[in-house]
Amino acid sequence: MISTLAKQLFDDVAQHLPKSANGLSSAFSEQGSEAFNQFKVHLESTLRKMNLVSRDEFDAQTAVLQKTRERLETLEKQVKELEESVQKHI
């Protein structure tokens, strides 16, 4: 995932470099170049430090959180009903 994201970001950056930027655009556009490889390694390292998750992981955790919230609301309602029942019998 990180490698794919790094490549996409790198390609976007390379496309936006001006053609007259002292040959940087052409150096970055050649995927075998040293500049490309160094930038890609640095970008991948930076992305790994960001502790990113995939969309699938995010969606799965969102679903778990939603289910947990629903269960919590149900339990809160049950506790409230039990408290009211106890208060009536005191």
N, C-alpha and C positions, 0 to 999 in steps of 0.2 A: 504494500500500500504506500509506504513512504517513498520508495523508488519511483513509483508511478506518479505520485504527487510532485516529487522533485523534478521529474522530467517535464511534466506539464508546466510547472512554474518556470523552469529554465527556458522552455520553448517560448513562453509568453514574454519573458524578459528579452530574449535574443531577438524576437520580432520587433520589439519597441526600441532597440538600440538604433541610434542614427547611423546611416550608412557611412558618414564621414567621421566617425568616432575613432580615428587613428587605427582602423582595421579591427577594432573590437568586434564589430558586428560580424565580419567575415570569420574571425577567429572563433567566435562562439557558434556560428552557424555550422561549422564543421565538427561533427560529433566525435571525431577521432582526435581533435586537437587537445593539447595539454591544458589550455585555458578552459575548455569545455569540461574536461575531466576534473580539474581542480574545483571549478565552480560547482559541479554536480556533487562532488564529495562533501564540500562545505555546506551546500544546501540540504543534502540528506541528513547530515549531522545536526544542523539547526532544527530541522523538522522533527527528528527523533527526540530532541530535548523538549519539544513542545508538548509531548505526551498526548498526541492526537489519537482519536478513535475513529473507526470506520462508521459509516452511516448505519450499517446493519447493527453494529454494537450499540450505537446511540439509540436506534429505534427499539431494540430489545430492552434496554434499560429504561426507556420511557414507558414501555408497556408494563414492565415490572413495577415501576413507580406508580403508575395509574392504578394498577390492581391493588397495590399496598395502600394507597390513599382511600380507595373504595372500602377495603376491609377495615381500615382505621375508622372511617365514618360509621360503618355498621357497628363496630365495637363501642364507639362513643355513644351511639344511640342506645345500645343495650345497657350500658352502664348507667346512663341517665334514667332509663325506665326502671332499672333495678333500684336506684337511689330513691326515685319517686315512690316506688312500691314499699320500700323500707320505711320511708317517712310517713306513709299512710298507716302503717301498722304500729307505729310508736305511740 
